Amino acid sequence: MPQGPLAHLTLLDWSALSWFLFCWIGYVFFAERGPHARENLVGQGHAYRLQWARRLLEREVRITDASLIGNLMNSVSFYANTTIYIIAGLFAVLGTLDKVVSVTADFPFAREVTRDLLELKLLLLFGVFVVAYFKFTWSLRQFNLLSILVGAAPTGSCDTDPELEASARRMAAVNSYAGDDFNRGIRAYYFGLAALTWLVGPGLFLV
């Protein structure tokens, strides 16, 4: 028999939590490794990043490219900083669980929630946003690597030089890796909003 907070989970809670994890893992597989992965936004994005890298190598002045990478890094940095505040807020809520229990008890559709069960629900949210934070910071690091590759990139046409084509593919790959991790961080936000409904009840969470 489960002990601690897990002992307070009903069958509906377990079903909602299992469905949550299945949807998250299943969507990752469908979007990134499924049969139509190359046709969706992720696959098409890589094709355009490769085209961008090829055009970049033809330009001697790359101020525009540096500005575009800077804009991407600013977006990632904004979400990483925001996630830190969310994690800090969850820490603060964990320290005032008794008050939160009394507040959630007044929700129209909320059932009675114990302190241990509420702690478990908040820990799920905490885990989701920790995942988001690591995805954003890893994306930021990869964009830093992309900046280095752009700074070291030679000049010429990929149509006539295989080494330039290899350089373009390296830049596009790093750009795609960084963009994919940014997308995973954003996806964690969406699933975090879904997990937030568990505070109201497992039925809404399941939906």
Beta strands, then each sheet from edge to edge (+ up, - down):
end
